[in-house]
Amino acid sequence: MTSPVRDHGLPKQLATPVKRTRVRAPELVGRRWVGTGGADLSLADLRGRIVLLDFWTSCCVNCQHVLDELRELEHEFADVLVVVGVHSPKFAHEGTVEAVDAAVLRWDVRHPVLDDPQLTTWQAYAARAWPTLTVVDPEGYVVASMSGEGHAHGLGVLLRELVAEHEAKGTLRRGDQPYVAPPAPDSAFALPTALLALPDSAGGGYLVSDTAHHQLVVLDDDLTTERARVGTGERGLVDGGPDQARLSEPVGLTLLPPDVAARVGWDVAVADSTNHAVRGLRLADLSLVTLAGTGRQLRRREGGGPALEQDLSTPLDTAWFDDQLVIAMAGVHQLWALDPAPAGPAGAVDATGGVVRVLAGTTAEGLRDGAAEQAWFAQTGALETSADGSRLWVLDAETSALRWLERSGDAPADRAVKDVDDDRMANVLPVAGAGYEVGSVVGTGLFEFGLRDGEAAQALLQHPLGMALLPDGSVVVADTYNGALRRYDPLGGDAGEVTTLARDLAEPTAVAVELDDAGRAATFVVVESAASRLTRLQVPAAASKLAGEAQRVKRPPTPLAPGPVALRVAFTPPTGQKLDHRWGDPTRLVVSSSPEGLLSAGAGDAEGLTRGLVIDASALEQGATGVLHVSVQAAACDGDPVTGEVPEFAACHLYQQDWGIPVVLDSSGPSELALDLRGA
């Protein structure tokens, strides 16, 4: 159900699509090229081929989804299509040569990448979001631009049209790809991301997510000797023993409490990220079973039900909290919960009775606290449960924030369900997030980050991806893009304090705490992902305090005039598809702002792709930056090519994108904001 949103001053000419002029594609300009064997590429070199520019950044989970979507197109159109990744960084660390090289390996990018640290090509193509896709035809003209993910089908239709058109004109040139694979890293691990201390009952040591090898590794305490590997090393969603099972970029690992493990029949939860699944590992025989997910990525903004029938979206971690397995669902910026099925006879695992449900988050990307069902998250990457079980610590990578989830004092979390036919689901599906509250201790928003210690409210992190808890209740954060270990002490000062424990680490993504005989923290085991190694560090006797400056993304803010502003989202369905009006308007636009007072009118959820906004000039100080949050959905179905009618059982496609657009107020700035969901 949508809330009414008034239209405030929307010019009539923006209520219909704008006819676009033919635009020559700007040249590709950056620092260097990756995946070309050292050669530079230009659009002139690629003339006669279709060029697909993929503007991405290594931290962006939606960009990772697009890389997966493009692989089939790259294969189908291998002799006519050249995909060029344009790496345009959000965070400062992502702009380093080392980070770009590591990202290309981590995400298995097999096409040329232009390293664009100054966002030169990003700005030349007027990109506004990660990811953005731009299609350049064989004659060097821009023919389409689209934001977000889910465009693979429409791109396939467009590419076939372009091949036919330019083959007929004689302007299409077929040939080999310019891609040259970089050398593979020489190490036992390939960009590992997580580790888990194993209990003595399992022989001790550590379990490691060897992410780019698509395996789990059991190590001795020396961090070198391998006892076993789980998974064949090939991508796939296959259950079974360690030599038969397949994973795809496994990440977070969670050890269940012994009584829970005995109840469900498995010991370790594995966030199998690009399988969009949660797996269960039984330590007795190292066999894997799928607990949730279908192998397909969730495309809608809601879900819940039988766990093995529900699509998920890039789970990055799990934690056992409040008698449920909480899932960091990074792809939709939410926390979900899995109620696992009890083990069958003789401890046999029966995952078919498990149920998943939304626990917290609206799917809006950002930092907003309060009731769990209204909170915003931003690519949650790590979860840890406090020793007493009362608090779930949450790391949001995209807002560089340390946050928490707790039971609220208002009501218990209600897991009852109404009118459900399937007996397996009875009494387990809740109203999303009922009875929970979300808060933050470090972090300010999507575009602020840094390396600064001191009072927690003023401290800054940079895209943290891992954490562990110390015996005194403080939190050790693997501050990934700062290459550091940081400590949040809730008892330091009035609202907690942040200090730095170690620096000069190679993208630490996980940390484990080893105790001495007296139960005190003695050493840390750190996963240095970019160096593909595990490192043991002594806990320092004293932490340092760094007074670094706040940083912001290099992406320039969009100037807008205060007062009425016309927002238009362009969407042109692919050939053969029509907007599906059979049950009303098939589009949805959700608009909000940070700070909330930046929009005095026009915020809210309503149908349509246009909106009249009113920006309050008093909401921002001179030169300060706010953020407009814009989410859009459009449903298009396969229609009759002659009549345009949509058949009753037509195949339908959901297009959606979230923009977080930094804006600065300028009295001479434009009073229009045009965004492309799929512009042609």
N, C-alpha and C positions, 0 to 999 in steps of 0.2 A: 504494500500500500504506500503510495507516494503522498507527501505533504504538499499543500498548495504553495506555489512560489509565484509571486507577482512578477510581471515583465516590466522592467523599469527603463524606458527610453531606448528600446532596441530599434535601430534604424531599419526601415522596411527592406533596404537593399541587402541586408544581411540575413533576411529570413529565407532566402533562396540561394542555391549554390552559385558561386561566382565563377564566371568563365575565365579560364586562365590562359595567359599567353605562353607561347612556346619559349622555353628558357634553355639557353646553352649551359651545360653543366660546368661549374667552376673547376679549375685544376685541383689536383690532389697535392696538398702542401703539408709537410710535416717534418719531423726530426730525422726519421730514417724509415726503412722498410724492414719488416720481419717476414720470413718465409718466402723469400725471393732469391736466396743464395747470394745476397749482397747487392743485387741489382735494384735500381730505382725504376719505378713504373710511372707512366703518365697516361692520361686519357687518350692521347694520340697513339700510344703504343697499343691500346686496347680497342681502337676504332674498328668497327665491324663486328665487335662482340657486344653482347648485352652485359652491362655492368650493374651489379647490385651492391650498393654501399650499405654496410651494416655498422651504424654508429653505436659503439658499445663501450662499457667500462667494466673492469674486472670484478668490481664489488657487486654488480647488479644481477640479482637472481633472474629477472625477466630477460636480461641479455643472454644468460645461460640457456633459458628456454628457447630463445630464438636460434641460437647456434644449433640446438638439436633439431629444430624445425627445418632449418635450411639444408641439412645433410642430404635428405632425399632429393631435393631440387638440384643440389650440386651434382648428384649422381646422374639424374635424369637428363640434365642439360649440360653435361660435362664439356661438350665440344663447342657450345655457343655462349655459355654463361660464365662470367668471371665474378666471383664474390670477393669483395675487398672489405675487410674489416677496418674500420677507422676507430682506433682506440683513443677516445677522448676522455681523460680521467676526471672523476669527481673529487677524490681525495688527493692530497698532496703526494702521498707515498705512491699512489698509482701512476704518477707521472715519471717515476724513475725508470731507467733502462732495465734494471734488474726485475722490477715488479711487472713490467710489460712482458718480458721474456718468460717469467714464471707463469703469468696468466695464460699466455698462449699454450704453454705445455699443460697447465692444469685443466683447461677447458677443451683440450684436444682440437685446437683450431687448425684446420687443414686448408687454409687459403691465405693469400697475402694479407698482411696487416700493416696499415700505415700508422706509425707512432705519431700521435697528434697532441703532444703535451700542452701546447699553448691554445688548443681548441681553434686553430686557424681554419681547418677544413670544416669543423663543426659549425662555426659561425658563417662560413661562406655558403653552406647549404641550409642555414636558418634552422638547424636542429633545435628542438626544445625539450627533448626527453631522451632518456636511455630506456630501451633501444629505439632508434629511428632507422627506417629502411627507405632508401632512395633508389629508384630504378632509372638508369641512363640507357637510352636506346643505342643501336649501332652507329648512328650518325652523331652521337654526342649530345643529345638533348634529354633533359629530365622529363620523364613521362609519368612518374608516380612517386608519391611520398606518403609514408604511413608510420604511425607510432604504435609501440606496444608489440604484443605477441599474438599468435593465432592467425597470421596472414598467409600461411603456407599454401592453403587451397587457392586463395585469390591470386597469389603470386604465380602459381602454376598456370592458371587461366591466362593471366597477362603475358607470361613468357611465351606460351604457345601462340598467342595472337601476334606478338612481336616477331617471333621466328617466321611465321607465315607471311607477315607484311614485308619484312626486310629480305626474305628469300625471294619474294616476287619482285622487289625493287632492285635486287642485285647488290644490296648493301650489307648483307650478312656474310661474315667470315668465320668459318669453322677452324678449329685448331686445338692444340694442346694447352693445358693450364700452365700459367707462369709460376705456380707454387713449387717451392723447393723445401722439403722437410728439414727443420733444424736438427742438429745431432741430439740423440736421446741422452738423458742424464745417466751418468755412471754411478749408480748407488743402489743399495738393496731396496730402498723405498722409492716411491714415485709420488711426491707431494702428499705425504700423510697429513691427516687433519686432527685426529682424536686418539686418545689413549685411555685405558681403564685398568686400574690395579685389580688383579684377580685374587680371589680369596685363597687361603691356604688349602682348602678342600679341592681346589682346582690346580694345585701345584704352584700357586703364587705367580710372580712375574706380571707381565702386562699384555693386554690385548690392544692392538693398534689398528686403526683404520688406514690401510695403505690405499688411499683414495684413487689415484690415477692408475693403479694396478688392478682396481676393482676386487680387492681381497681384504681379508682380516688376517692379521699375523699374531701368533702367540709367541712372546719373547720371554727369555729368562730375565732375572733381575739385572744382569749385566747390560741390558738394552741392545745386545748384539746377537746373542745366540737364539736362533729360531727353533722353536719346538714344533710348530705346525703353521700351515696356511689354510685358510678357509676360502674356497672359491677357485674356479679354474683360471681366473685372470681375464676372461672374456666377459663383455657386458651381457647382462641378461637377468631375467627374473625367474630363477629356477631354484626350487627347494631340494634338500637332500643332504648327503654327507659332504665332508670338506672337499672331496675330489670331484663332486658332481654339481654342487651349488654354484650359482652365478649371482653376482651383485653388479651394481652400476654406481660407481662413485659413493661408496659408503662413507658416512661422516660420524655423527654423534653416537656414543655408546653409553648405556645405562645398566648397572647391575641391580637386579631386583632384590628386595629383602628376602632372606631365605624362606620365610613362611609363605610369601607371595609366589616365589619360584616353585615351591612344592605344590601350590594350589593350581598354577597354570601350566606347569610342565616345561618351562624354559627359563633361562637364567639371565640373559642379556638381551636388551632391546637395541636394535641397530637402525639408525636413520639411514635408509638406503635412498639417497637423495634423488638421483636422476631416474631411478625406477619409480619414484613417487610412491614409495612403500615403506612400511615399518616391518622389519624382520625380527624373529626371535631366534637366539642362538642357545642351544643346549650344551653346556660345558662338558657333560659326561662323554659325549661322542662328537662334539663340534658340528652337529647337524643344524641346518637352517630351516625355518618354516616362515612363511609369509603370514603376518598377523593382520595387516591392514593395507589397503590399496589394491588397484587393479593393474598397475603398470602404465595406466594412462594419466595424463596430467589433468587436474581439475580445472575446468574452464569457467564454471559458474562461481558466483560469490556466496554460495550457501551449500550446505551438505549435512550429512548425518544419516546413520542407519547401519545396516550390517557392514562390518568393517571390510570384508572381502569383496563387497559390491560397490564400495564408495571410492571414487577417484580422490587422490590426494595431490598436493602441489609442493614439491621440493621440501620434504621434512629434513631439517638440519640437526635436530637433537631431540632427546626425550628425557623425562625425569619421572620418577615415581613420587607422586604428591597427592595427598588426600585420598588415598586408596584408589588411584587411577593413574594411568600412564599419560602424562601430558606430552603433547607433540608440538614442537616449534615448527609451525607450518609457514615457512618463510615465503613460499610462493604467493600466498594470499594475505600475508601480514596478520596472522591470527595465531592463537593457541587453541589446539584441539585436544580432546581427551579420548583415550581408548579404554573401554571397559573390557578386559580380555576374558575369553571363555575359560572356564575351569578345565583342568586336565581330565581326560577320559580314564577308562580302566587301566590300571597298572601304570599310571602316569603318562599315557599317550597324549600327545598334543592334539587338540581339536580346535583349530582357529576359527571354524565356521560360525561359532556362536558369539564372537566378539562384536562390539558395537562402538562406533565413533560418533563424536558430536562436537560442535563448536563450544569452546569453553570461554574464550575472551577475544575481543577485537571485532571491528566492523568491516574489515578489509581495507579501510582507508589507511594510507601510508603516512606515518608521522608520529609525533609524540603527544599523546593526550591521555591524562590520568583520569581516575574516577571509577565509576561502576564498570565492571569488566565488559558488559555487553555494549558499552559506549566508548571503550578505550581504543586508542590507535596504537599500532605497533609498526615497526619498520624493519623487516627482514630479520626476525629473531633468530639468533644463531647458537645460543647456548642457554642451558637451564641447569640449575642446581637447587636441591632442596635443603633447607636448613636442618641442623642436627636434631632439633625438636619437632621437625615436620610441620611447623606452623607457617612457614614462608617459602615461596618458590622464588628464587632469584632468577632474573631474566636479563640477558644481554641483547640489546637491539643494535645490530651492526650499523644500519644506515643512519641512525640518529646518534651513534657513538654514546649510547646510554646504558647505565646500569639501573634496572628497575625491579619491581617485585609484584607478586600476586599473593593475596591473602584472603582468607574468609572474611567477609564483612560482618559487622555486628548486627546487621538488619535481619538476616534470615539464613538458614542453612541452604546449601546448594541443593536444589530440587531436581531429582533425577526421574520424576514421574513423566509419563507420556500419555497422550490422549488419542483414542481412535486409531490404534495401530493393529493391523490384522495379524502381523507376524508375531507369534508367541515368543520368538527369541528376543524381540525388542521390547517386550513389556517391562515397564518400570525401570527403564534405563535412560531414555532420551530426555534431556532437560530443556528448559528454556535456556538459551545460550547465556552462560556466565552468571546465572542466578546465584546470588549469595557471595560473590567475589568482588574484590576491590583491587585496583592497580595503582601503584605509585612509582615515583622515580627519585633516585638519589643523586645521579650524575647524568648530565646531558641536557641539551637545550633545544635541539631540533635537527631538521634534515640537512642543513647546510653549514652548521658550526661544528668545529672539531679543533683538536690541538693536543699539546702535551703540557699540561699545567696541573700542579699539585695544590694542596691547601684545602680550604673549606669545600666540602663536597658540592655544594650548589654552584661554586665557581670553577670547579675542576673540569678538565677536558680530557677526553680520550679520542682515539682515531680508529674507527672501524674495528672494535674488539670482537673476537670470535670464540674465546674460551675462558673458563674460570674454574676455580676450586675454592673450597672453604677451609679456613684455618681453624684449629681447635678453639681459639678464642672467639669465634663467630665472625671474624672479619673475612673479606672476600679478596682473593687474589685473581686479578684479571689479566689474561693474555691479551695485551693491547696490541693487536696484530700489526696495524699500519704504523704504529710508533716503534715497533720492534722492541717492546718493553714488557716487563711484569710490573703491574701497579697493584696497590693494596688500598681497599676501602675499609676503614675502621669506623663502624657505626658509633663507637664511643668517643671518637676524637672530636673535640669542640662541641658546639651546640647541635649541629646537624650532621656530624660525621666528617671524616677527613680522608683525603687521598694522598698517598705518597708513592714513590717509585722505588722498586726493589732491585731491578736489573734492566740494563739497556743493551743495545747493539745485538739484538737477536734477529734472526732471519724469518720474519713473519710468523711469530709464535701464534699457534691456533688452539693449543690445549696445554694444560698444566696439571700435574698431579703432585700432591703433597706427601712426602715421606716423613714419618715421625721417628723420634729416638725412643729409647727405652722408657723415658719419663713421660712420653706422650706429647712432647713438644715438636713443632715443625723443625726438621733438620735439613732436608734437601727438597728441591723441586726437580721434577722430571718434566721437561718442556719439549713439545713438538715444534721444531723449527721447520715449518712447512716448505718455505721457499728454498731451504737448503736440503730438504729431504732427509732429515736426521732427527734423532732424539738426543737431548742434552741433559746432563745432571748438573745442577747448580747448588751450591751451599746457600742456605737462607742467610742473608746478611744480618749482622748484629744490629745495624741501624739503617733505616731507610732514608733516602734523600728527598728533598723537596725542590721541585723544579718550578720556576716562575715563567713558563713559556707564554707566548701570546696566543690569543685566539686566532684561528684561521677559518677561512671560508672557501668554498669551492671557487675555482677560477671562472666557472660559467658566469657570464655577466648577467646582472638582473635586467628584467624587462621594464623599461620606463612606461608608466601609465599615468594619464592625467587623473587627478581626483575628480569625483563626481560620477556622472553616468558613464558606464563602459559597456560596450556591446561585445558579448562573448559569442563566438560561432565555432562550432566543431564541424569540419568538413568530412563528409563520408560519402564516397561513391562506391556502391556495391560492385563486385566483379561482374563481368559479362556473364549473363545467365542467372544472376541472382537478383532478387527484389526485396526491398524492405517488407517484412511480413506484417500487414495491417489487419489480419483476420481477427485478432483479439484486441484491437486497439493499437495505439502508437507503440512501435517496437523499439523505441529509443528511450534512453534514460540518462539524465545528466544530474550529477551530484556536485555541488559547489560549496566550499567552506574556505576559511582563511586562518592564518596565524599571523598576528593575534586575531582572535575572533572578532574584535571590533573593527578590523580593517574593512569588512563588508557591512555597511549599514542597511543594505537591501540586496536581494538576489541570492542569498545563501539558501541551501536546502536541496531537496530531492524532488525532481519532477520530470515529466516526459519532455521529449524534444531535444534538439541539438543546438538551440540558441537560447541565450539568456541575457536579460538586461540586468547589469549589476550597478550598484552605487558604492563607490569607494570613499571612505571617510578620511578626509585630509588630516584630521586630528589624531588618527590612530598611530601614525609613525612620525618620529622625529625627523628633522632635516637630514637627508642622506641615509637614513635607516632603511633596512630591507625587511619586507614582509613576504609571506608566501600565499599564493592562491592555490588551493587544492581542487583539482578538477578531475572527476571520474566520469567516464562515459561508457555506455553500452549501446550496441545496435545489433539487432537480430535480422539477418538476411537469409532468405530461403531460395532454393533453386526454383526458378519460375519458367513459365512457357516463353520461349524466345520470341514468339509472334504476338501473343495476346498479353503477355506480362503477368498472367494469372499464376497464383501459387497453388499447386495441387495440394490435396488434403494431406497426403503423406510425403510431402517434399522433404528432402534433406535440408537441414537448417544449420546456420553457422553463427556463432556469437562472437562479435568483435568488441573488444574492450581495452581501455587504457586508463592509467592514472597519471596525472601530471602534478608535480609539485613545482610551481613556477615562482622563482624569486622575483619580486617586483619592487621597484623604487618609484616613489611619487615624483612627478615632474609636471608642473603646470603647462609646459609646452609639449608634453608627451602625447601619444595617440590615445584616443578614446575607444579603440577597438582592439580586441585580442582574438586572433584567428589561429586555430589549432587543427592539425590534420590527424584524424583517426585513420582515414584512407582517402587521400586526395589524389585525383588524377587530372 
